[in-house]
Amino acid sequence: MKSKKYLWASLLIVTTFLLTDCNKQLDEPRELETQAGSVDYTNASAAKAALVGAYQSFYDFWWEHVPCLSVRGDDVNSGGGRNGVFDQPPFHDEDMFVYDANFWMINNAWDGLFQHVLQITAQIEQLEKFRKAGVNAALIDQYIAECQVLRGWLTLTLSRTFGGVFKVTTTDPTVLSMQTKDEIMSWIKEEMQDASTKLLDMHPNQRTDLRGGVTKYTALAVKAMAEQELKDYNAVATTTGEIISSGKFSLYGDFNKEFKTAGKLSSENILEVQYSDFNSGSGDSRNYLNDFFGPTNWTPAVSGAGGGWGFFEPSEKYIKFMLNRGEKTRLQTSVIFTPDGIDKIKSDPAFSTLPAWVSNTTPEGDVFLNSPRVYFYSGKHYLPTTELIPGRTGYASNKNMNIIRYAEILLMYAEAVTRGGNASAGSADAAVNLVRARAGLAPLSGVTSQQVIDEKYAELAMEWGNRFYDMIRLENTAELSYDGRTFTMDKKYLPYPLPQLDKSAILKEYADTHPDH
């Protein structure tokens, strides 16, 4: 944790540049202020502080961002209520593909993530000032490339969610423009390729300056994700093949531990958000508010550990899919059962007898009890109370957030190869079977595209809406039409938030001329 503490401490050195009004529209002029007064642009340490400021902005996910982006797949239900009574009806409606453009959570997803995009762009502009003042040009190139990767992932996520979005390359409002999803993905692809040539050629956990920071392979991973959205499978195979062939990544040996404290900065993680209690039971702490995912009623192994709100629930469809596959390792990690949840599964005659390991007590000893809001909890957003820093009681406090894992790269590669991409880093079978072996499953031979998609469902559930984005890309409306839902492709994007349309002429004009929104 020492390196993480250093990363956060670096923020205090010189510069955190903030946009003065987060509620103004993106196409209005904005002032940029420095919080710490004048800056010595000849100082390389100050340049590094500007870079760390970009990471701080990237790490600052609002608690509503993750659920809003993740809830529409058939791996997740909105939670929040049972028997048709929901605490947050608009969030439940989003899960049912009934969208309210005035819903505050949708507005905050757009506004908050674009504030991070603008903040990171402001840091890039500050870094250019260090270049002009004579700081090593190659170092500034690297720092700017890191910022571009962080901005690229955020923009990719916004475009996956909303379709056409702002292309932000400067804080100058006169050059701001809206672009279609395909245009955005093509821009990200090009920018990530260029960034990859300026970044360190190593695993993120090998960095000694900012351990866990962006490297060449983070850029390539974001590039491959954009290529996948463009359905350029040969390009996906080439890009992911380069990551695989580097030999710098491997699956973490224990799937369960990958999502716990031991998995922080693991060999598998290509992009992760680092949080920390700084190994102290009090004082400074930097954490995501995981209460959204936590239990409303439980008996934690560590007395006094806090619970949560119960607004995010693995779907019964996903659980039965996993049981049918004979999954234990990934299901036991991904889903936490309550007694009512177990009974609900068993009420289906096809699942009347469950494996003995299915329990409402986690392997680490936390007991999840019945809740009026959910039947199941996400194990990927859970940290055992036995791993909390003594004195810390917040749910999943000190837990990192995985964004891109090597497992996803392997499966992206396998899918691309099955769809005609060049097998530059081995067979699709070999890539899939690495993932399956860790899960304790038998190898496949002659793997098909559908088998890879099923493997992605099993492996990546509850992670950043990956399942939903796959189904949209494949136009698989049937899988998303489940448990009373009817999905049609006109529901693939969330609507532009009304508060943003009211404030931005550029956005409103684009929305008026693009009826898919």
N, C-alpha and C positions, 0 to 999 in steps of 0.2 A: 504493500500500500504506500510505501515511501514515494515511489515515482508519481502515483496519482495525487498524493498530497502536494508534491512539487508542482504538478500541472496546475492545480487550483491556486496554489500560492503565487504562481507566476502572474496570475491576473492582477495582483496587487502592485506589480512593478511600475507599470506606466499607463497602459492604455486599454480602456474599454470604451469603444465608440458607440454611442447610443443614438437611435433615431428619436427625435423629440416627441413625436406623437404617434403612437401605435395605431390609433383609430382613424387617422387620415387615409384617404384613398391613395392607392399606389401611384396614380398619375398626377398627384399634386406635388409641388415643390416641398422638399424637406430640408431642414437644417441638420447639420452634423455637428455634434459637440464633443469635446474631449473632457472626460471627467477629471483627469488628473493634471490639467493645465498644459503647459508647453511640452513638446516632445522633442527629444534629441534624435533627429533622423539619421545621424551618423552612427548611432549606437546599435550594434547587432542584437544586444540583449533586449532593447526596446522593440526591435522588429519581431523577435520571438514572442514577446508579450502580446503584440498585435495578432500574431498567429493564434496564440492561446485564447485570445478574446473571441476568435472565430469558433474555436472548439467549444468555448463556454456557451455561445449562442446555439450551436448545434445540440449540445447536451440539454438545453433548457426546454425539453418537451413539456407542454402543459398536460395535466393529467387526462384531459378529455381527448387529446390527440390520438393516442393509441387505440382506445375503443372505437372512436368514430371512424378511423381508417380501417379497422379490422372486422367489424361486426357483420358484414354482409355475406360472408362465405357460409357454406353449409357445414363448416367446422365449428361455428360459434353461434350462440344465441345471445340476445341482448340481456337476458336475466332481468333482475329488478322486480319480478313479480311472478306469481303462480296463480292458476285458476283465472287467468284473464285480467288480473288487477296489477297494473304496472305503475311504479313510482315515477318513471320518466317516459310517458307515452310517446313523445316524438322520437326518442332513442329506439324504443321498441318498433315504432313505425318504420324507421330507417332499416331495421333488420328485416322487416316485411316488405321492403321496396316501395314504401309509401313515404315520399319525401316532402318535407316542409322546408321551403327555402328560407323561412324565417326562424328556423330552429337554431338556437344559440350555439349548439355544439358544432354544427356544420359551419357556421360563421367563424367560430374560433379556430377550426381546423384550417380554413383558408387564410384568415387574417394572421393567426399565430405563426404558421409555417412560412408565410411570405415575409413576415417580420424577420424571421431567422435568415431567409434568403437575402433580404436587403442588408441586414446586419453584417453577414459574411461578405457581401459585395463591398460594403463600406470598409471592411478590414483589408480587402484586396487593394482598394484605392489608397489606403494608408501605406500598405507595403510598397506600392510603387514610389511613394515619396522617399522611402529608405533607399531604394535603388538609385534614385536621382541624387541622393546625398552621398552615394559612394559605398554603401554596404554591398558586400559580395553579391554579384548579380546571380550567380548560380544558386546561392542560398535563398535569395528572394524568389527566384523562379520556383524553387521547391516549395517554399511557404505558400506562394500564390496557388500552385498546383494543388496543395492540400486543401486550401479553401475552395477551389473549384470542385473538388470531389465531394466535399460536404454539401456545397450548393447544388451539385448535380444530383445527388441522391434525394435531397429535399424536393427539387423541381420535378424529378422523375415521379416521386410519390404524389405530389400535387396533380400532375398530369394524368397519372393512372386513376386518380380519384375524381377529377373534375373534367378531364379531356383537354380542351384548349386552355392554356394558362399564359400568364405573363412570362416572357423571356427577359430575365433580368441579368444584364451584363454590366450595369453602371447604376449609380444612384441618381444620375441625371434624368429627370422625368421626361425630357423632350425626346429621348430615344427609346422610351418604353413602348413595347408592343405586345399584342396578343398573338400567339401562334397555335396552330392546330396540334393535336397530340403527336401526329407523325412528324411534324416539323420540330417539335420540342425534342422528341426522341432522337432524331437525326442530329440535332445540335449537341445533345448530351453525348452521343456516340463520338462525335468529332472532338469535342472538348476533352473527354476522358482519354481518348487516344493520345492527344497532345500532352495532357497532364502526366500520363503514365511514363513518358520519356524523361520527365524532370524529377520524378520521385525516387525515393530510396528503393533499391532492389533487395527487399528483405521482408520477412514476416513482420507484421506490426509489433509483435511482442519482442522482437530483436532490437527495436530502436532503443537507444540509450538516452536520446535527448528528450523525447516525448513517448514513453513506452505505451504501445497500443495505438499510436497515431497512424494516420493514413500513409500507405506506401503504394508502390507501383501496382500491386495486385488488388488493392481496394479500388483504384481507378479502373482497372480491367474488369472487375466484378460489376461495377456500376455500368460500364460500357456494355457488357454482355446482357445486363438486364434491359437496357434500352434496345439492343438488337433483338432480344426476345419479343419485346412489345411490337417491334416492326416486323416480326415473323421472318427475319432474315436468319434462318437456322444454320446456314453455312458459316455466317459470321459468328453466331453464338458458339458453334463448335470450335471455331478457330480461337476465339478469345478465351473461352473457358479452358480449352486445351492448353493454352499458354500458361494459365494459372496452375493446372494439374501438372504439366511437364516441368514446372519450376522446382518441384520437389520440396517446396517450403511449407506445405500445409499437409495436415493429416487429420483424420477424425479423432476427436478426443475419445479415449478408450471407454469411458462410461457415459452413456447417453444421459442418464439421470444427473450425474455430477456436472455435465456440461452446462446445466441451467442453475447450478448452485455456486457457492463461493469458490470451490475448487476449479470451476470452469472459467473463472476470470482470466482474460488474456491467454486463453488456451491455444493449442496448436490449430484449432479448428476455426477460430474467430478471425474473420477478415475485416469486419467493421462492427464495433461494439461501443456502446456508451458506457463510460466508466463512472460509477457512483461510489461514494465512500463515506463512512463514519469516521475515517481517519484513525481507526483502531482505538477509539476513545468512547467511553460511555456517556459523555456529555460534551457540550461545546459545538463547534462547527460541524456541519453535516451537509452533504450534497447528495440528494436522493430524488428519484421519481416518486410521486405519490401513488403507491401501489394499492392503497385502500380500495380503489375501484374494484379490484379483483379479489379482495379478501373476504373471509367468511363472516357472516353476521352472527354466527353461533358456533363456538368450538371450545375444545379443551386443549390448549397448547401445552406442549411438553415443558416449556419454560413459562412458569406462572407469571401472569401480568403482561405477556406479549399481546399486542393489539390485533384486532381483527380488521374487518372492512365492511364494504357496502353491498357486496353480492350483486353486481351489475354486469357480469361477464361470465358466460356459461358455455362450456363445450357442448356441442349438440348431441342429442341422442343418436342421430343419424351417424355421426362420426364414431361414437362409441360402439355401435353395432357393427359398423364397417370394420373396426379394429378387432372386435371379438371374432368376427367371421374369418379374419385372416390369421387367427391364433396369435395375435400380438400380446406380449406381456410388457417387455422393456419399455417400449414407446408409449403404450397406453397407460401403464402405471405412472409414468413420468408426466404425461400430458394431461391426464384427467384425475381429479380428486373426487371421490364419491362421498355422498351423504347416505345415511340409512334409507331415506325416502328415494334417493336416486337409485340405489341398488334394487329396491322393491319395484321401482318403475321399470327398470330394465327387465327384471324377472317376470313382470306381469305379461310380457310378450312370450307366448308359449315356445317360440324358437330360442329363447334365452332364459328359460325357467331355471336352468342349472348353470351357474356361473363358476369360473375358476376359483379355487380356494383363496387365491391371493387378492381377489377383489374385496376391498375393505374400506371403511371410512376412517381408518387409521393409517397414516402415511408410514412408509418404512422408517422414517425418522422419529415417529412417535407422536405427531400432532393428530388430534382426533377432531374430525369435522362433523358437526352435528346438523340436524335438520334446520332448514331455513325457510321462511315464507317467500323468499325471493328466487332461489335456484335449487336445482337438484344436484348440480355438479359444479366444480370449480376448476379453473385452469391451473394445472401443475407447473406450467412454464412461467407463470407469474408468481410463483410461490417460493419462498425461502424458508427452510425449516427453522423453527424457533431456536433449535440447538445451535444454529449458525449465526444468530444475532450477536452483535457485540454486547457484552454484559452492560446493562444500563440503558440500552436502546430497546424501545418497545414497538416502534412503528412496523406495520406489516411489510415484510420483505425488505426492511431497511438494510442498506449496504449491498443490495443486489444489483449487479450490472445488467444492462439490457443488450441482448444480442440482436444485431440488425442483419448482417450477412454472414452465413456460416459456410464452411467448405462443403458440407453436405449438400447445400443448395446448388453450389457450383457443379458438383459431381452429377446431380440429377438434371440440371440444365444442360450439361454436356450430353448426357445419355439421351435426353429427349431430342436434342438437336440432331444427334447422329441418327436416331431412328426416323427422323424426318428428312434425311438426305444430306446432313452436314458431314464434312470431312472428319473421319475418325483419326485425328492427328495425335491423340493422347491415349490410345487404346480403344477397346471396344465399349459399346454401350453396356454390354453384360458386365464387364469388369467394374465400371463405375457404379452401376446399380448394386452390384453384389458387395462392394465395400460398405455401402450404407446398410444393406440388409444384414450383413454379417454382424455388425455392431448391435443390431436389433435382435440377434439370435434367430434369424430366419434362414431357411435354406436358399442356396443360390438359384438364380434363374438362368435359362439358356435361350438364346434367340429372343431377347426381350423386345416387346412391342412398345409403341408409343403409349398405348393405354396403360400398360403395366408401369411405365415410368410415371405417368400422371397419378396412378394409384399410389406409387411409392412417395411421390411428393405430398400427396394428401396425408399419408401416414406420418411422414417425417416432419413436415413444416406446419402442421395445424396450429392455430392460435398465434401465428407469427406474421404480423404486419399485413394481413389480408392477402397473403400469397395465394391461398386457394381460390379466393374470389377472382383475383386478377388472372389466374390460369383459366378459369372457366369463361371469363369474358373474352380472353384472347382466342379461345377455341370455340366461342359462341355456343357453349354447352348449357343451354337454358334448362334442360331437364334436371341436371344435378342440383341446380339452385332452386328448383321448384319442389319444395319439400315441406312437410309439416304445416300445411295450410298456406304456403307461399306460392305465388305464381310469378315467375321471373320472365321478363321479356327484354330484349336487347335495348329498348329505349330507356331502360332503367340502369344502364351500365355506369352512368356518371351521376354523382351527386349534383344537385342544382347549384348554380351560382347563388351565394347568399344574397338575400334581398338588401341587407344593409350595405353590401359592397356594390351592388348594382346602383343603389341610390347615390353612392359617392363617386363612382368612377365612370366617366363618359366612355373611356376606352373599353372597359369591360361590358358596359351596357350595349354599345354598338356591336361588339363581337357577338354577344348573346342574341341580339336581334337578328343577326345574319347567319346564325348557326342554330337551326331549330332542334338539333339533337340535345340541346341544353334547355 
